[in-house]
Amino acid sequence: MYEHDVIVVGAGGAGLRAAIAAHEAGSDVAIVSKLHPVRSHTGAAEGGINAALQEGDDWELHAYDTMKGSDYLGDAPAVETLAQDAPEDTMRLEHWGMPFSREEDGRVSQRPFGGLSYPRTTYAGAETGHHLLHTMYEQVVKRGIQVYDEWYVMELATSDEDEPNDRSCHGVVAYDVQSGNVEGFKANDGVILATGGPGQAFDHTTNAVSCTGDGHAMAYRAGAPLEDMEFIQFHPTSLPSTGVLISEGVRGEGGILYNSEGERFMFEHGYANNSGELASRDVVARAELTEVNEGRGVDDEYVHLDMRHLGEERILDRLENILHLAEDFEGVDGLVEPMPVKPGQHYAMGGIEVDENGQTCVDGLYAAGECACVSVHGGNRLGGNALPELIVFGKRAGRHAAGEDLGEPQIRTGYGDDVEDETETELPVQPGDAGLDTSSGVAADGGVAADAQGIVERKVEQARTRVDTLMDRDDGVQHAEIRQKLQNAMTDYVNVFRTEEGVKKALRIIRECREEYQNVYVDDPSRTFNTDLQQTIETRNLIDVAETIALGALVRDEFRGAHWRKEHQERKDDEWLKHTLISWNDGQPDIFYRPVILEGQDKTYEPKERSY
Ligand SMILES: Cc1cc2nc3c(=O)[nH]c(=O)nc-3n(C[C@H](O)[C@H](O)[C@H](O)COP(=O)(O)OP(=O)(O)OC[C@H]3O[C@@H](n4cnc5c(N)ncnc54)[C@H](O)[C@@H]3O)c2cc1C
């Protein structure tokens, strides 16, 4: 068994930042990651990092834009912390050597982004995430932080008291991709999940194949609630054939969207009379699909994004990467023709419920980055606001796990006296595991009380049995079949436009996937680099996560941010200024709600009509 003070699961922007912070606070910290750090999905981030750096801008404007962008579902203490800390944390990256793009006078450049009232997005060409990862990984190497890469974390080693708020997390169980061994990692002070997004729950996504919601699912099964999972961001400019992202930086630099009739529809059809292409992402994604649905799409599928008028020099200086992506994945030369784009799943606003210090309701269990929900993005994330979240809240989680006092959090977690119980919504099927054989792997599943070491050892044994069970089966269903069915259902029915009937259909299909998973088998008999086995385990996680997204989408009968419902096309502030929480209770999802916090340090953010 390996042992450290703090174990960080994941080596993307959030995980690296958390590990550096824990190390600076004097902790023996280790990173466990299924990918080598610089292969993490943060490397795909293109557009930039929002931080109020310039004269004329300030953190209060950033906080206001973020609250408005969130459609008033962001929690003000988290939003204000993000906006206040982003400038210093961004400049720290610069001091560590991040090669930000610069103006003639040497200041770092900032560009306009959707929903921002000031050009606040700091960038390094159109490869911001790539440079961010390399800059922070250098700091990890410099500090001698131990990295276990190509170790796949399967479960958390959590105690199993009845109430999740009474449980504690003592480590993780991981599968060594190179050798096939399953081992325990004991964490004396804390486990920080920084496992990224769950984009692979959808068929058309900008996310990498590694984005399988593992952290979400592990925390969920250990009793930490998932928050606001219904809020999925669909980015307006993904390439139709692959889902590869064309950065918002293109529109930030002046790129224009046209329909098949050559109309600049964001203005000409009145979707966003002030901001046009730079309206918030949810607004632009709905506008594009409305154009397609009303017959003004190109090839009945997409619209055009044109950047030719920006000129070759500016494009090569600021958007060169975009030219390569359009050419390589769509065969289009962005210097001489417009690029085809359509909405694609891009980001999960929801995630593991945490407070401002990154803590979940399970003692010793933290989460940061896209897998967490603190909540700064509420119903809709503004472009450029995820990367500052990684560095601001990754740092806070690392420091707190290492024992630093960051003050009493204002955001509460877990089941408590401030939550509203139960939902009236009729569910089409029994969600969760209830009634099924769950021996292929659940946590929080009873068992004898033990000390920390004993808890980790017991979880290791369960995980070894689980791997053996999957490997020993000779036939059954392959994970790829189940995963594709799940992804199709989510893309068909829990997409930009949602109907009650569609979401219910998705829930029925997810239930079928769960039942089929009872007979899943691993075809590859090898113990080394067995991606078949790893993806089989990931598929189980995707089923759990997809179900929470669909359940959230069904119970929230209003239209807010990225969540649009055909039968409920208005925002219902009287009823729905609250977060949806779903927690796993003995194999059954419990749904409850916690009020959103609109009171900031000096002002209350009054919900207003959101127009751009
Ligand atoms: C194409 C694209 C472009 C984007 N551009 C921007 C942008 O310009 N600005 C912005 O603000 N946001 C952007 N975003 C969003 C932002 O990049 C992501 O939300 C963010 O990078 C996620 O970082 P993370 O550290 O949370 O996760 P990731 O970078 O995805 O890292 C997750 C880590 O967890 C590890 N991991 C996962 N599961 C396991 C497991 N079971 N066991 C062990 N390790 C595991 C992985 O190996 C990886 O190291 C973009 C997103 C996409 C998809």
The ligand as a MOL file (V3000), in Angstrom:
LIG
                    3D

  0  0  0     0  0            999 V3000
M  V30 BEGIN CTAB
M  V30 COUNTS 53 58 0 0 0
M  V30 BEGIN ATOM
M  V30 1 C -11.8700 21.7860 -26.2900 0
M  V30 2 C -12.0360 22.5750 -25.0220 0
M  V30 3 C -11.5890 23.9000 -24.9480 0
M  V30 4 C -11.7290 24.6330 -23.7740 0
M  V30 5 N -11.2640 25.9260 -23.7160 0
M  V30 6 C -11.3860 26.6270 -22.5680 0
M  V30 7 C -10.8780 27.9580 -22.4580 0
M  V30 8 O -10.3030 28.4840 -23.3820 0
M  V30 9 N -11.0500 28.6060 -21.2840 0
M  V30 10 C -11.6750 28.0590 -20.2170 0
M  V30 11 O -11.7990 28.7100 -19.1810 0
M  V30 12 N -12.1440 26.7830 -20.2920 0
M  V30 13 C -12.0060 26.0570 -21.4250 0
M  V30 14 N -12.4900 24.7780 -21.4860 0
M  V30 15 C -12.9240 24.1180 -20.2570 0
M  V30 16 C -11.7030 23.7040 -19.4430 0
M  V30 17 O -10.6100 23.4770 -20.2990 0
M  V30 18 C -11.9510 22.4230 -18.6380 0
M  V30 19 O -13.1100 22.5590 -17.8780 0
M  V30 20 C -10.7800 22.1870 -17.7100 0
M  V30 21 O -9.5590 22.1920 -18.3990 0
M  V30 22 C -10.9040 20.8800 -16.9330 0
M  V30 23 O -9.7560 20.7780 -16.1280 0
M  V30 24 P -9.6780 19.6890 -14.9640 0
M  V30 25 O -8.3540 19.8570 -14.3260 0
M  V30 26 O -10.8810 19.8030 -14.1130 0
M  V30 27 O -9.7750 18.2980 -15.7350 0
M  V30 28 P -8.8560 17.6430 -16.8870 0
M  V30 29 O -7.8980 18.5810 -17.4780 0
M  V30 30 O -9.7960 16.9160 -17.7910 0
M  V30 31 O -8.0140 16.5910 -16.0830 0
M  V30 32 C -8.5960 15.4510 -15.5130 0
M  V30 33 C -7.4880 14.5960 -14.9500 0
M  V30 34 O -8.0610 13.5490 -14.2000 0
M  V30 35 C -7.4490 12.3290 -14.5430 0
M  V30 36 N -8.4310 11.2770 -14.2860 0
M  V30 37 C -9.7130 11.2140 -14.6660 0
M  V30 38 N -10.2850 10.0870 -14.2160 0
M  V30 39 C -9.3440 9.4260 -13.5220 0
M  V30 40 C -9.3120 8.1980 -12.8210 0
M  V30 41 N -10.3760 7.3920 -12.7410 0
M  V30 42 N -8.1550 7.8120 -12.2370 0
M  V30 43 C -7.0480 8.5910 -12.3150 0
M  V30 44 N -7.0260 9.7680 -12.9690 0
M  V30 45 C -8.1600 10.1750 -13.5600 0
M  V30 46 C -7.0140 12.4840 -15.9810 0
M  V30 47 O -5.9170 11.6460 -16.2510 0
M  V30 48 C -6.5970 13.9550 -15.9970 0
M  V30 49 O -5.2500 14.0760 -15.5820 0
M  V30 50 C -12.3620 24.0390 -22.6640 0
M  V30 51 C -12.8370 22.7290 -22.7400 0
M  V30 52 C -12.6950 22.0080 -23.9040 0
M  V30 53 C -13.2590 20.6220 -23.9780 0
M  V30 END ATOM
M  V30 BEGIN BOND
M  V30 1 1 1 2
M  V30 2 1 2 3
M  V30 3 2 2 52
M  V30 4 2 3 4
M  V30 5 1 4 5
M  V30 6 1 4 50
M  V30 7 2 5 6
M  V30 8 1 6 7
M  V30 9 1 6 13
M  V30 10 2 7 8
M  V30 11 1 7 9
M  V30 12 1 9 10
M  V30 13 2 10 11
M  V30 14 1 10 12
M  V30 15 2 12 13
M  V30 16 1 13 14
M  V30 17 1 14 15
M  V30 18 1 14 50
M  V30 19 1 15 16
M  V30 20 1 16 17
M  V30 21 1 16 18
M  V30 22 1 18 19
M  V30 23 1 18 20
M  V30 24 1 20 21
M  V30 25 1 20 22
M  V30 26 1 22 23
M  V30 27 1 23 24
M  V30 28 2 24 25
M  V30 29 1 24 26
M  V30 30 1 24 27
M  V30 31 1 27 28
M  V30 32 2 28 29
M  V30 33 1 28 30
M  V30 34 1 28 31
M  V30 35 1 31 32
M  V30 36 1 32 33
M  V30 37 1 33 34
M  V30 38 1 33 48
M  V30 39 1 34 35
M  V30 40 1 35 36
M  V30 41 1 35 46
M  V30 42 1 36 37
M  V30 43 1 36 45
M  V30 44 2 37 38
M  V30 45 1 38 39
M  V30 46 1 39 40
M  V30 47 2 39 45
M  V30 48 1 40 41
M  V30 49 2 40 42
M  V30 50 1 42 43
M  V30 51 2 43 44
M  V30 52 1 44 45
M  V30 53 1 46 47
M  V30 54 1 46 48
M  V30 55 1 48 49
M  V30 56 2 50 51
M  V30 57 1 51 52
M  V30 58 1 52 53
M  V30 END BOND
M  V30 END CTAB
M  END
